[in-house]
Amino acid sequence: MHKREGYIPVVADYRIWYQIVGGGADHENTPLVALHGGLGVPHDYIENLVDLASDSRRVILYDQLGCGRSDQPDDTSPWRIERFVEELGIVRG
């Protein structure tokens, strides 16, 4: 099964971590993007959702800025709902 991970730039010079499992079929179903519980709670507790991945469905996990494997800025000004919504849009893009 295909698996890749990396980092995506989101705001200023900060990056968020992502992992994509599955995909590669000629026709793929809508991917599942898993959202974790917010600041301080990384993706780890929902990792079992990758069991839903297949050649025809990708499962995408990521850590919001400030969580888990993503960058951990000292500046708390990015902690706004609007910015997290923008971040999700970047992950989906």
PDB file of N, CA, C and O in Angstrom:
ATOM      1  N   MET A   1       0.851  -1.173   0.000  1.00  0.00           N
ATOM      2  CA  MET A   1       0.000   0.000   0.000  1.00  0.00           C
ATOM      3  C   MET A   1       0.900   1.240   0.000  1.00  0.00           C
ATOM      4  O   MET A   1       1.913   1.292   0.696  1.00  0.00           O
ATOM      5  N   HIS A   2       0.509   2.215  -0.783  1.00  0.00           N
ATOM      6  CA  HIS A   2       1.269   3.456  -0.866  1.00  0.00           C
ATOM      7  C   HIS A   2       1.219   4.202   0.463  1.00  0.00           C
ATOM      8  O   HIS A   2       0.178   4.263   1.116  1.00  0.00           O
ATOM      9  N   LYS A   3       2.351   4.763   0.848  1.00  0.00           N
ATOM     10  CA  LYS A   3       2.414   5.565   2.063  1.00  0.00           C
ATOM     11  C   LYS A   3       3.484   6.621   1.851  1.00  0.00           C
ATOM     12  O   LYS A   3       4.606   6.316   1.446  1.00  0.00           O
ATOM     13  N   ARG A   4       3.123   7.859   2.128  1.00  0.00           N
ATOM     14  CA  ARG A   4       4.118   8.929   2.061  1.00  0.00           C
ATOM     15  C   ARG A   4       3.814   9.953   3.133  1.00  0.00           C
ATOM     16  O   ARG A   4       2.676  10.098   3.580  1.00  0.00           O
ATOM     17  N   GLU A   5       4.850  10.654   3.532  1.00  0.00           N
ATOM     18  CA  GLU A   5       4.674  11.704   4.528  1.00  0.00           C
ATOM     19  C   GLU A   5       5.666  12.809   4.234  1.00  0.00           C
ATOM     20  O   GLU A   5       6.639  12.627   3.502  1.00  0.00           O
ATOM     21  N   GLY A   6       5.395  13.955   4.822  1.00  0.00           N
ATOM     22  CA  GLY A   6       6.265  15.092   4.603  1.00  0.00           C
ATOM     23  C   GLY A   6       5.763  16.302   5.362  1.00  0.00           C
ATOM     24  O   GLY A   6       5.033  16.183   6.346  1.00  0.00           O
ATOM     25  N   TYR A   7       6.164  17.455   4.890  1.00  0.00           N
ATOM     26  CA  TYR A   7       5.805  18.717   5.529  1.00  0.00           C
ATOM     27  C   TYR A   7       5.253  19.684   4.490  1.00  0.00           C
ATOM     28  O   TYR A   7       5.691  19.695   3.339  1.00  0.00           O
ATOM     29  N   ILE A   8       4.292  20.490   4.910  1.00  0.00           N
ATOM     30  CA  ILE A   8       3.668  21.495   4.058  1.00  0.00           C
ATOM     31  C   ILE A   8       3.850  22.853   4.724  1.00  0.00           C
ATOM     32  O   ILE A   8       3.548  22.985   5.910  1.00  0.00           O
ATOM     33  N   PRO A   9       4.335  23.873   4.006  1.00  0.00           N
ATOM     34  CA  PRO A   9       4.413  25.210   4.591  1.00  0.00           C
ATOM     35  C   PRO A   9       3.004  25.788   4.754  1.00  0.00           C
ATOM     36  O   PRO A   9       2.160  25.651   3.868  1.00  0.00           O
ATOM     37  N   VAL A  10       2.760  26.444   5.912  1.00  0.00           N
ATOM     38  CA  VAL A  10       1.418  26.984   6.147  1.00  0.00           C
ATOM     39  C   VAL A  10       1.388  28.476   6.438  1.00  0.00           C
ATOM     40  O   VAL A  10       0.627  29.199   5.794  1.00  0.00           O
ATOM     41  N   VAL A  11       2.167  28.955   7.361  1.00  0.00           N
ATOM     42  CA  VAL A  11       2.138  30.370   7.719  1.00  0.00           C
ATOM     43  C   VAL A  11       3.560  30.761   8.127  1.00  0.00           C
ATOM     44  O   VAL A  11       4.262  30.000   8.792  1.00  0.00           O
ATOM     45  N   ALA A  12       3.966  31.959   7.715  1.00  0.00           N
ATOM     46  CA  ALA A  12       5.340  32.409   7.963  1.00  0.00           C
ATOM     47  C   ALA A  12       6.285  31.325   7.446  1.00  0.00           C
ATOM     48  O   ALA A  12       6.148  30.892   6.302  1.00  0.00           O
ATOM     49  N   ASP A  13       7.223  30.888   8.248  1.00  0.00           N
ATOM     50  CA  ASP A  13       8.133  29.818   7.844  1.00  0.00           C
ATOM     51  C   ASP A  13       7.796  28.501   8.534  1.00  0.00           C
ATOM     52  O   ASP A  13       8.640  27.606   8.591  1.00  0.00           O
ATOM     53  N   TYR A  14       6.581  28.366   9.059  1.00  0.00           N
ATOM     54  CA  TYR A  14       6.184  27.166   9.785  1.00  0.00           C
ATOM     55  C   TYR A  14       5.645  26.102   8.837  1.00  0.00           C
ATOM     56  O   TYR A  14       5.110  26.398   7.768  1.00  0.00           O
ATOM     57  N   ARG A  15       5.808  24.849   9.269  1.00  0.00           N
ATOM     58  CA  ARG A  15       5.374  23.712   8.474  1.00  0.00           C
ATOM     59  C   ARG A  15       4.524  22.768   9.316  1.00  0.00           C
ATOM     60  O   ARG A  15       4.700  22.656  10.529  1.00  0.00           O
ATOM     61  N   ILE A  16       3.601  22.096   8.643  1.00  0.00           N
ATOM     62  CA  ILE A  16       2.831  21.053   9.306  1.00  0.00           C
ATOM     63  C   ILE A  16       3.180  19.702   8.682  1.00  0.00           C
ATOM     64  O   ILE A  16       3.481  19.607   7.492  1.00  0.00           O
ATOM     65  N   TRP A  17       3.132  18.663   9.514  1.00  0.00           N
ATOM     66  CA  TRP A  17       3.420  17.305   9.081  1.00  0.00           C
ATOM     67  C   TRP A  17       2.146  16.652   8.560  1.00  0.00           C
ATOM     68  O   TRP A  17       1.059  16.883   9.089  1.00  0.00           O
ATOM     69  N   TYR A  18       2.291  15.825   7.508  1.00  0.00           N
ATOM     70  CA  TYR A  18       1.156  15.058   6.981  1.00  0.00           C
ATOM     71  C   TYR A  18       1.614  13.650   6.614  1.00  0.00           C
ATOM     72  O   TYR A  18       2.803  13.393   6.424  1.00  0.00           O
ATOM     73  N   GLN A  19       0.644  12.750   6.521  1.00  0.00           N
ATOM     74  CA  GLN A  19       0.877  11.392   6.038  1.00  0.00           C
ATOM     75  C   GLN A  19      -0.313  10.990   5.180  1.00  0.00           C
ATOM     76  O   GLN A  19      -1.463  11.199   5.564  1.00  0.00           O
ATOM     77  N   ILE A  20      -0.031  10.413   4.019  1.00  0.00           N
ATOM     78  CA  ILE A  20      -1.073   9.910   3.122  1.00  0.00           C
ATOM     79  C   ILE A  20      -0.848   8.413   2.955  1.00  0.00           C
ATOM     80  O   ILE A  20       0.249   7.972   2.613  1.00  0.00           O
ATOM     81  N   VAL A  21      -1.893   7.645   3.198  1.00  0.00           N
ATOM     82  CA  VAL A  21      -1.825   6.189   3.056  1.00  0.00           C
ATOM     83  C   VAL A  21      -2.886   5.781   2.043  1.00  0.00           C
ATOM     84  O   VAL A  21      -4.025   6.243   2.101  1.00  0.00           O
ATOM     85  N   GLY A  22      -2.502   4.910   1.114  1.00  0.00           N
ATOM     86  CA  GLY A  22      -3.437   4.403   0.120  1.00  0.00           C
ATOM     87  C   GLY A  22      -3.389   5.175  -1.173  1.00  0.00           C
ATOM     88  O   GLY A  22      -2.540   6.044  -1.372  1.00  0.00           O
ATOM     89  N   GLY A  23      -4.318   4.842  -2.052  1.00  0.00           N
ATOM     90  CA  GLY A  23      -4.393   5.504  -3.344  1.00  0.00           C
ATOM     91  C   GLY A  23      -3.587   4.775  -4.402  1.00  0.00           C
ATOM     92  O   GLY A  23      -2.907   3.787  -4.123  1.00  0.00           O
ATOM     93  N   GLY A  24      -3.680   5.282  -5.617  1.00  0.00           N
ATOM     94  CA  GLY A  24      -2.935   4.724  -6.730  1.00  0.00           C
ATOM     95  C   GLY A  24      -3.783   3.982  -7.741  1.00  0.00           C
ATOM     96  O   GLY A  24      -3.290   3.631  -8.813  1.00  0.00           O
ATOM     97  N   ALA A  25      -5.052   3.731  -7.426  1.00  0.00           N
ATOM     98  CA  ALA A  25      -5.925   3.042  -8.371  1.00  0.00           C
ATOM     99  C   ALA A  25      -6.278   3.980  -9.525  1.00  0.00           C
ATOM    100  O   ALA A  25      -6.155   5.199  -9.409  1.00  0.00           O
ATOM    101  N   ASP A  26      -6.715   3.399 -10.629  1.00  0.00           N
ATOM    102  CA  ASP A  26      -7.127   4.210 -11.776  1.00  0.00           C
ATOM    103  C   ASP A  26      -8.283   5.138 -11.414  1.00  0.00           C
ATOM    104  O   ASP A  26      -8.348   6.274 -11.886  1.00  0.00           O
ATOM    105  N   HIS A  27      -9.186   4.651 -10.579  1.00  0.00           N
ATOM    106  CA  HIS A  27     -10.304   5.473 -10.096  1.00  0.00           C
ATOM    107  C   HIS A  27     -10.267   5.431  -8.569  1.00  0.00           C
ATOM    108  O   HIS A  27     -10.294   4.360  -7.963  1.00  0.00           O
ATOM    109  N   GLU A  28     -10.203   6.612  -7.963  1.00  0.00           N
ATOM    110  CA  GLU A  28     -10.160   6.664  -6.495  1.00  0.00           C
ATOM    111  C   GLU A  28     -11.431   7.288  -5.947  1.00  0.00           C
ATOM    112  O   GLU A  28     -12.013   8.184  -6.558  1.00  0.00           O
ATOM    113  N   ASN A  29     -11.852   6.803  -4.791  1.00  0.00           N
ATOM    114  CA  ASN A  29     -12.968   7.383  -4.066  1.00  0.00           C
ATOM    115  C   ASN A  29     -12.512   8.651  -3.357  1.00  0.00           C
ATOM    116  O   ASN A  29     -11.318   8.946  -3.301  1.00  0.00           O
ATOM    117  N   THR A  30     -13.457   9.386  -2.824  1.00  0.00           N
ATOM    118  CA  THR A  30     -13.141  10.595  -2.073  1.00  0.00           C
ATOM    119  C   THR A  30     -12.222  10.254  -0.908  1.00  0.00           C
ATOM    120  O   THR A  30     -12.516   9.332  -0.148  1.00  0.00           O
ATOM    121  N   PRO A  31     -11.109  10.982  -0.751  1.00  0.00           N
ATOM    122  CA  PRO A  31     -10.198  10.677   0.358  1.00  0.00           C
ATOM    123  C   PRO A  31     -10.815  11.034   1.708  1.00  0.00           C
ATOM    124  O   PRO A  31     -11.710  11.874   1.802  1.00  0.00           O
ATOM    125  N   LEU A  32     -10.317  10.379   2.738  1.00  0.00           N
ATOM    126  CA  LEU A  32     -10.719  10.671   4.110  1.00  0.00           C
ATOM    127  C   LEU A  32      -9.612  11.506   4.749  1.00  0.00           C
ATOM    128  O   LEU A  32      -8.473  11.053   4.862  1.00  0.00           O
ATOM    129  N   VAL A  33      -9.950  12.721   5.165  1.00  0.00           N
ATOM    130  CA  VAL A  33      -8.997  13.579   5.877  1.00  0.00           C
ATOM    131  C   VAL A  33      -9.385  13.531   7.346  1.00  0.00           C
ATOM    132  O   VAL A  33     -10.489  13.932   7.715  1.00  0.00           O
ATOM    133  N   ALA A  34      -8.478  13.041   8.184  1.00  0.00           N
ATOM    134  CA  ALA A  34      -8.757  12.868   9.613  1.00  0.00           C
ATOM    135  C   ALA A  34      -8.281  14.088  10.392  1.00  0.00           C
ATOM    136  O   ALA A  34      -7.125  14.497  10.283  1.00  0.00           O
ATOM    137  N   LEU A  35      -9.179  14.657  11.172  1.00  0.00           N
ATOM    138  CA  LEU A  35      -8.863  15.824  12.008  1.00  0.00           C
ATOM    139  C   LEU A  35      -8.704  15.356  13.452  1.00  0.00           C
ATOM    140  O   LEU A  35      -9.571  14.674  13.997  1.00  0.00           O
ATOM    141  N   HIS A  36      -7.595  15.732  14.051  1.00  0.00           N
ATOM    142  CA  HIS A  36      -7.389  15.360  15.453  1.00  0.00           C
ATOM    143  C   HIS A  36      -8.018  16.419  16.361  1.00  0.00           C
ATOM    144  O   HIS A  36      -8.604  17.388  15.877  1.00  0.00           O
ATOM    145  N   GLY A  37      -7.898  16.234  17.649  1.00  0.00           N
ATOM    146  CA  GLY A  37      -8.638  17.023  18.617  1.00  0.00           C
ATOM    147  C   GLY A  37      -8.149  18.420  18.930  1.00  0.00           C
ATOM    148  O   GLY A  37      -8.578  18.997  19.929  1.00  0.00           O
ATOM    149  N   GLY A  38      -7.285  18.982  18.134  1.00  0.00           N
ATOM    150  CA  GLY A  38      -6.864  20.364  18.359  1.00  0.00           C
ATOM    151  C   GLY A  38      -5.533  20.445  19.068  1.00  0.00           C
ATOM    152  O   GLY A  38      -4.808  19.458  19.194  1.00  0.00           O
ATOM    153  N   LEU A  39      -5.231  21.638  19.525  1.00  0.00           N
ATOM    154  CA  LEU A  39      -3.925  21.904  20.122  1.00  0.00           C
ATOM    155  C   LEU A  39      -3.605  20.966  21.271  1.00  0.00           C
ATOM    156  O   LEU A  39      -4.426  20.727  22.156  1.00  0.00           O
ATOM    157  N   GLY A  40      -2.394  20.445  21.232  1.00  0.00           N
ATOM    158  CA  GLY A  40      -1.930  19.566  22.298  1.00  0.00           C
ATOM    159  C   GLY A  40      -2.330  18.117  22.122  1.00  0.00           C
ATOM    160  O   GLY A  40      -1.908  17.263  22.902  1.00  0.00           O
ATOM    161  N   VAL A  41      -3.137  17.821  21.112  1.00  0.00           N
ATOM    162  CA  VAL A  41      -3.593  16.457  20.880  1.00  0.00           C
ATOM    163  C   VAL A  41      -3.221  16.080  19.441  1.00  0.00           C
ATOM    164  O   VAL A  41      -3.989  16.371  18.524  1.00  0.00           O
ATOM    165  N   PRO A  42      -2.070  15.445  19.220  1.00  0.00           N
ATOM    166  CA  PRO A  42      -1.657  15.111  17.862  1.00  0.00           C
ATOM    167  C   PRO A  42      -2.457  13.956  17.271  1.00  0.00           C
ATOM    168  O   PRO A  42      -3.364  13.429  17.917  1.00  0.00           O
ATOM    169  N   HIS A  43      -2.127  13.569  16.062  1.00  0.00           N
ATOM    170  CA  HIS A  43      -2.857  12.555  15.299  1.00  0.00           C
ATOM    171  C   HIS A  43      -2.748  11.142  15.867  1.00  0.00           C
ATOM    172  O   HIS A  43      -3.502  10.264  15.450  1.00  0.00           O
ATOM    173  N   ASP A  44      -1.846  10.899  16.792  1.00  0.00           N
ATOM    174  CA  ASP A  44      -1.515   9.537  17.232  1.00  0.00           C
ATOM    175  C   ASP A  44      -2.736   8.684  17.596  1.00  0.00           C
ATOM    176  O   ASP A  44      -2.790   7.505  17.246  1.00  0.00           O
ATOM    177  N   TYR A  45      -3.695   9.257  18.279  1.00  0.00           N
ATOM    178  CA  TYR A  45      -4.821   8.456  18.773  1.00  0.00           C
ATOM    179  C   TYR A  45      -5.817   8.070  17.683  1.00  0.00           C
ATOM    180  O   TYR A  45      -6.718   7.269  17.929  1.00  0.00           O
ATOM    181  N   ILE A  46      -5.666   8.630  16.479  1.00  0.00           N
ATOM    182  CA  ILE A  46      -6.549   8.250  15.368  1.00  0.00           C
ATOM    183  C   ILE A  46      -5.782   7.557  14.238  1.00  0.00           C
ATOM    184  O   ILE A  46      -6.293   7.422  13.126  1.00  0.00           O
ATOM    185  N   GLU A  47      -4.556   7.122  14.529  1.00  0.00           N
ATOM    186  CA  GLU A  47      -3.748   6.442  13.511  1.00  0.00           C
ATOM    187  C   GLU A  47      -4.416   5.194  12.954  1.00  0.00           C
ATOM    188  O   GLU A  47      -4.153   4.809  11.815  1.00  0.00           O
ATOM    189  N   ASN A  48      -5.275   4.557  13.741  1.00  0.00           N
ATOM    190  CA  ASN A  48      -5.930   3.339  13.247  1.00  0.00           C
ATOM    191  C   ASN A  48      -6.875   3.620  12.079  1.00  0.00           C
ATOM    192  O   ASN A  48      -7.331   2.681  11.427  1.00  0.00           O
ATOM    193  N   LEU A  49      -7.177   4.886  11.801  1.00  0.00           N
ATOM    194  CA  LEU A  49      -8.015   5.215  10.642  1.00  0.00           C
ATOM    195  C   LEU A  49      -7.329   4.853   9.328  1.00  0.00           C
ATOM    196  O   LEU A  49      -8.001   4.724   8.304  1.00  0.00           O
ATOM    197  N   VAL A  50      -6.009   4.687   9.334  1.00  0.00           N
ATOM    198  CA  VAL A  50      -5.323   4.276   8.108  1.00  0.00           C
ATOM    199  C   VAL A  50      -5.747   2.866   7.686  1.00  0.00           C
ATOM    200  O   VAL A  50      -5.508   2.465   6.547  1.00  0.00           O
ATOM    201  N   ASP A  51      -6.370   2.119   8.587  1.00  0.00           N
ATOM    202  CA  ASP A  51      -6.899   0.804   8.215  1.00  0.00           C
ATOM    203  C   ASP A  51      -8.005   0.915   7.166  1.00  0.00           C
ATOM    204  O   ASP A  51      -8.328  -0.067   6.498  1.00  0.00           O
ATOM    205  N   LEU A  52      -8.584   2.106   7.020  1.00  0.00           N
ATOM    206  CA  LEU A  52      -9.625   2.344   6.017  1.00  0.00           C
ATOM    207  C   LEU A  52      -9.039   2.623   4.635  1.00  0.00           C
ATOM    208  O   LEU A  52      -9.777   2.690   3.652  1.00  0.00           O
ATOM    209  N   ALA A  53      -7.728   2.784   4.553  1.00  0.00           N
ATOM    210  CA  ALA A  53      -7.069   3.088   3.281  1.00  0.00           C
ATOM    211  C   ALA A  53      -7.047   1.850   2.386  1.00  0.00           C
ATOM    212  O   ALA A  53      -6.997   0.712   2.853  1.00  0.00           O
ATOM    213  N   SER A  54      -7.086   2.121   1.085  1.00  0.00           N
ATOM    214  CA  SER A  54      -6.980   1.057   0.087  1.00  0.00           C
ATOM    215  C   SER A  54      -6.394   1.675  -1.182  1.00  0.00           C
ATOM    216  O   SER A  54      -6.069   2.862  -1.203  1.00  0.00           O
ATOM    217  N   ASP A  55      -6.260   0.881  -2.224  1.00  0.00           N
ATOM    218  CA  ASP A  55      -5.780   1.438  -3.485  1.00  0.00           C
ATOM    219  C   ASP A  55      -6.751   2.476  -4.037  1.00  0.00           C
ATOM    220  O   ASP A  55      -6.353   3.375  -4.779  1.00  0.00           O
ATOM    221  N   SER A  56      -8.021   2.349  -3.671  1.00  0.00           N
ATOM    222  CA  SER A  56      -9.016   3.280  -4.197  1.00  0.00           C
ATOM    223  C   SER A  56      -9.443   4.363  -3.197  1.00  0.00           C
ATOM    224  O   SER A  56     -10.301   5.185  -3.519  1.00  0.00           O
ATOM    225  N   ARG A  57      -8.863   4.379  -1.997  1.00  0.00           N
ATOM    226  CA  ARG A  57      -9.183   5.442  -1.035  1.00  0.00           C
ATOM    227  C   ARG A  57      -7.931   5.826  -0.246  1.00  0.00           C
ATOM    228  O   ARG A  57      -7.280   4.990   0.381  1.00  0.00           O
ATOM    229  N   ARG A  58      -7.622   7.110  -0.301  1.00  0.00           N
ATOM    230  CA  ARG A  58      -6.514   7.646   0.490  1.00  0.00           C
ATOM    231  C   ARG A  58      -7.033   8.087   1.855  1.00  0.00           C
ATOM    232  O   ARG A  58      -8.143   8.606   1.972  1.00  0.00           O
ATOM    233  N   VAL A  59      -6.225   7.877   2.873  1.00  0.00           N
ATOM    234  CA  VAL A  59      -6.492   8.400   4.211  1.00  0.00           C
ATOM    235  C   VAL A  59      -5.361   9.376   4.517  1.00  0.00           C
ATOM    236  O   VAL A  59      -4.183   9.040   4.395  1.00  0.00           O
ATOM    237  N   ILE A  60      -5.735  10.581   4.914  1.00  0.00           N
ATOM    238  CA  ILE A  60      -4.765  11.647   5.156  1.00  0.00           C
ATOM    239  C   ILE A  60      -4.815  12.037   6.625  1.00  0.00           C
ATOM    240  O   ILE A  60      -5.861  12.433   7.140  1.00  0.00           O
ATOM    241  N   LEU A  61      -3.683  11.920   7.287  1.00  0.00           N
ATOM    242  CA  LEU A  61      -3.526  12.364   8.669  1.00  0.00           C
ATOM    243  C   LEU A  61      -2.606  13.571   8.666  1.00  0.00           C
ATOM    244  O   LEU A  61      -1.715  13.673   7.822  1.00  0.00           O
ATOM    245  N   TYR A  62      -2.811  14.479   9.597  1.00  0.00           N
ATOM    246  CA  TYR A  62      -1.860  15.571   9.755  1.00  0.00           C
ATOM    247  C   TYR A  62      -1.925  16.085  11.174  1.00  0.00           C
ATOM    248  O   TYR A  62      -2.897  15.856  11.894  1.00  0.00           O
ATOM    249  N   ASP A  63      -0.873  16.784  11.564  1.00  0.00           N
ATOM    250  CA  ASP A  63      -0.819  17.446  12.871  1.00  0.00           C
ATOM    251  C   ASP A  63      -0.935  18.942  12.650  1.00  0.00           C
ATOM    252  O   ASP A  63      -0.170  19.520  11.878  1.00  0.00           O
ATOM    253  N   GLN A  64      -1.890  19.574  13.324  1.00  0.00           N
ATOM    254  CA  GLN A  64      -2.015  21.024  13.232  1.00  0.00           C
ATOM    255  C   GLN A  64      -0.725  21.683  13.703  1.00  0.00           C
ATOM    256  O   GLN A  64       0.054  21.100  14.457  1.00  0.00           O
ATOM    257  N   LEU A  65      -0.524  22.890  13.251  1.00  0.00           N
ATOM    258  CA  LEU A  65       0.612  23.676  13.712  1.00  0.00           C
ATOM    259  C   LEU A  65       0.597  23.715  15.237  1.00  0.00           C
ATOM    260  O   LEU A  65      -0.426  24.022  15.849  1.00  0.00           O
ATOM    261  N   GLY A  66       1.737  23.403  15.841  1.00  0.00           N
ATOM    262  CA  GLY A  66       1.846  23.394  17.293  1.00  0.00           C
ATOM    263  C   GLY A  66       1.594  22.042  17.925  1.00  0.00           C
ATOM    264  O   GLY A  66       1.635  21.919  19.149  1.00  0.00           O
ATOM    265  N   CYS A  67       1.332  21.012  17.109  1.00  0.00           N
ATOM    266  CA  CYS A  67       1.039  19.675  17.634  1.00  0.00           C
ATOM    267  C   CYS A  67       1.946  18.632  17.003  1.00  0.00           C
ATOM    268  O   CYS A  67       2.400  18.779  15.869  1.00  0.00           O
ATOM    269  N   GLY A  68       2.195  17.586  17.756  1.00  0.00           N
ATOM    270  CA  GLY A  68       2.862  16.407  17.234  1.00  0.00           C
ATOM    271  C   GLY A  68       4.140  16.683  16.470  1.00  0.00           C
ATOM    272  O   GLY A  68       5.072  17.289  16.998  1.00  0.00           O
ATOM    273  N   ARG A  69       4.180  16.235  15.225  1.00  0.00           N
ATOM    274  CA  ARG A  69       5.376  16.348  14.387  1.00  0.00           C
ATOM    275  C   ARG A  69       5.464  17.677  13.639  1.00  0.00           C
ATOM    276  O   ARG A  69       6.472  17.956  12.990  1.00  0.00           O
ATOM    277  N   SER A  70       4.425  18.491  13.725  1.00  0.00           N
ATOM    278  CA  SER A  70       4.455  19.805  13.065  1.00  0.00           C
ATOM    279  C   SER A  70       5.306  20.780  13.870  1.00  0.00           C
ATOM    280  O   SER A  70       5.623  20.538  15.035  1.00  0.00           O
ATOM    281  N   ASP A  71       5.669  21.890  13.223  1.00  0.00           N
ATOM    282  CA  ASP A  71       6.462  22.903  13.918  1.00  0.00           C
ATOM    283  C   ASP A  71       5.735  23.405  15.160  1.00  0.00           C
ATOM    284  O   ASP A  71       4.506  23.444  15.211  1.00  0.00           O
ATOM    285  N   GLN A  72       6.528  23.788  16.158  1.00  0.00           N
ATOM    286  CA  GLN A  72       6.004  24.202  17.464  1.00  0.00           C
ATOM    287  C   GLN A  72       6.404  25.652  17.750  1.00  0.00           C
ATOM    288  O   GLN A  72       7.325  25.890  18.531  1.00  0.00           O
ATOM    289  N   PRO A  73       5.733  26.614  17.138  1.00  0.00           N
ATOM    290  CA  PRO A  73       6.127  28.014  17.353  1.00  0.00           C
ATOM    291  C   PRO A  73       5.852  28.478  18.784  1.00  0.00           C
ATOM    292  O   PRO A  73       4.898  28.033  19.423  1.00  0.00           O
ATOM    293  N   ASP A  74       6.698  29.371  19.268  1.00  0.00           N
ATOM    294  CA  ASP A  74       6.470  29.990  20.583  1.00  0.00           C
ATOM    295  C   ASP A  74       5.386  31.050  20.498  1.00  0.00           C
ATOM    296  O   ASP A  74       4.710  31.329  21.488  1.00  0.00           O
ATOM    297  N   ASP A  75       5.219  31.636  19.337  1.00  0.00           N
ATOM    298  CA  ASP A  75       4.227  32.670  19.101  1.00  0.00           C
ATOM    299  C   ASP A  75       2.842  32.032  19.042  1.00  0.00           C
ATOM    300  O   ASP A  75       2.606  31.162  18.204  1.00  0.00           O
ATOM    301  N   THR A  76       1.932  32.439  19.905  1.00  0.00           N
ATOM    302  CA  THR A  76       0.585  31.856  19.927  1.00  0.00           C
ATOM    303  C   THR A  76      -0.421  32.617  19.052  1.00  0.00           C
ATOM    304  O   THR A  76      -1.597  32.255  19.011  1.00  0.00           O
ATOM    305  N   SER A  77       0.023  33.652  18.363  1.00  0.00           N
ATOM    306  CA  SER A  77      -0.916  34.426  17.535  1.00  0.00           C
ATOM    307  C   SER A  77      -1.543  33.602  16.404  1.00  0.00           C
ATOM    308  O   SER A  77      -2.652  33.932  15.982  1.00  0.00           O
ATOM    309  N   PRO A  78      -0.888  32.541  15.886  1.00  0.00           N
ATOM    310  CA  PRO A  78      -1.558  31.741  14.852  1.00  0.00           C
ATOM    311  C   PRO A  78      -2.690  30.859  15.378  1.00  0.00           C
ATOM    312  O   PRO A  78      -3.395  30.248  14.575  1.00  0.00           O
ATOM    313  N   TRP A  79      -2.888  30.771  16.678  1.00  0.00           N
ATOM    314  CA  TRP A  79      -3.905  29.890  17.236  1.00  0.00           C
ATOM    315  C   TRP A  79      -5.278  30.547  17.100  1.00  0.00           C
ATOM    316  O   TRP A  79      -5.847  31.027  18.080  1.00  0.00           O
ATOM    317  N   ARG A  80      -5.794  30.564  15.889  1.00  0.00           N
ATOM    318  CA  ARG A  80      -7.104  31.139  15.586  1.00  0.00           C
ATOM    319  C   ARG A  80      -7.877  30.139  14.724  1.00  0.00           C
ATOM    320  O   ARG A  80      -7.301  29.460  13.875  1.00  0.00           O
ATOM    321  N   ILE A  81      -9.154  30.061  14.949  1.00  0.00           N
ATOM    322  CA  ILE A  81      -9.983  29.125  14.187  1.00  0.00           C
ATOM    323  C   ILE A  81      -9.849  29.384  12.693  1.00  0.00           C
ATOM    324  O   ILE A  81      -9.729  28.444  11.907  1.00  0.00           O
ATOM    325  N   GLU A  82      -9.868  30.639  12.301  1.00  0.00           N
ATOM    326  CA  GLU A  82      -9.783  30.978  10.883  1.00  0.00           C
ATOM    327  C   GLU A  82      -8.496  30.436  10.260  1.00  0.00           C
ATOM    328  O   GLU A  82      -8.511  29.935   9.135  1.00  0.00           O
ATOM    329  N   ARG A  83      -7.388  30.536  10.990  1.00  0.00           N
ATOM    330  CA  ARG A  83      -6.114  30.054  10.454  1.00  0.00           C
ATOM    331  C   ARG A  83      -6.104  28.537  10.374  1.00  0.00           C
ATOM    332  O   ARG A  83      -5.544  27.974   9.433  1.00  0.00           O
ATOM    333  N   PHE A  84      -6.718  27.858  11.351  1.00  0.00           N
ATOM    334  CA  PHE A  84      -6.787  26.398  11.295  1.00  0.00           C
ATOM    335  C   PHE A  84      -7.660  25.941  10.123  1.00  0.00           C
ATOM    336  O   PHE A  84      -7.374  24.918   9.501  1.00  0.00           O
ATOM    337  N   VAL A  85      -8.719  26.691   9.820  1.00  0.00           N
ATOM    338  CA  VAL A  85      -9.544  26.369   8.657  1.00  0.00           C
ATOM    339  C   VAL A  85      -8.716  26.545   7.378  1.00  0.00           C
ATOM    340  O   VAL A  85      -8.793  25.712   6.475  1.00  0.00           O
ATOM    341  N   GLU A  86      -7.934  27.614   7.296  1.00  0.00           N
ATOM    342  CA  GLU A  86      -7.041  27.820   6.159  1.00  0.00           C
ATOM    343  C   GLU A  86      -6.043  26.681   6.043  1.00  0.00           C
ATOM    344  O   GLU A  86      -5.746  26.215   4.943  1.00  0.00           O
ATOM    345  N   GLU A  87      -5.525  26.234   7.187  1.00  0.00           N
ATOM    346  CA  GLU A  87      -4.560  25.136   7.221  1.00  0.00           C
ATOM    347  C   GLU A  87      -5.188  23.874   6.632  1.00  0.00           C
ATOM    348  O   GLU A  87      -4.556  23.193   5.823  1.00  0.00           O
ATOM    349  N   LEU A  88      -6.400  23.558   7.018  1.00  0.00           N
ATOM    350  CA  LEU A  88      -7.108  22.394   6.477  1.00  0.00           C
ATOM    351  C   LEU A  88      -7.248  22.527   4.960  1.00  0.00           C
ATOM    352  O   LEU A  88      -7.070  21.548   4.235  1.00  0.00           O
ATOM    353  N   GLY A  89      -7.561  23.714   4.481  1.00  0.00           N
ATOM    354  CA  GLY A  89      -7.661  23.954   3.042  1.00  0.00           C
ATOM    355  C   GLY A  89      -6.348  23.672   2.327  1.00  0.00           C
ATOM    356  O   GLY A  89      -6.343  23.136   1.219  1.00  0.00           O
ATOM    357  N   ILE A  90      -5.241  24.030   2.957  1.00  0.00           N
ATOM    358  CA  ILE A  90      -3.925  23.749   2.379  1.00  0.00           C
ATOM    359  C   ILE A  90      -3.681  22.250   2.317  1.00  0.00           C
ATOM    360  O   ILE A  90      -3.173  21.744   1.316  1.00  0.00           O
ATOM    361  N   VAL A  91      -4.036  21.535   3.377  1.00  0.00           N
ATOM    362  CA  VAL A  91      -3.861  20.081   3.397  1.00  0.00           C
ATOM    363  C   VAL A  91      -4.709  19.433   2.299  1.00  0.00           C
ATOM    364  O   VAL A  91      -4.250  18.516   1.619  1.00  0.00           O
ATOM    365  N   ARG A  92      -5.914  19.898   2.132  1.00  0.00           N
ATOM    366  CA  ARG A  92      -6.824  19.340   1.123  1.00  0.00           C
ATOM    367  C   ARG A  92      -6.364  19.648  -0.290  1.00  0.00           C
ATOM    368  O   ARG A  92      -6.652  18.895  -1.220  1.00  0.00           O
ATOM    369  N   GLY A  93      -5.638  20.773  -0.457  1.00  0.00           N
ATOM    370  CA  GLY A  93      -5.192  21.209  -1.779  1.00  0.00           C
ATOM    371  C   GLY A  93      -4.199  20.303  -2.354  1.00  0.00           C
ATOM    372  O   GLY A  93      -3.724  20.533  -3.466  1.00  0.00           O
TER     373      GLY A  93
END
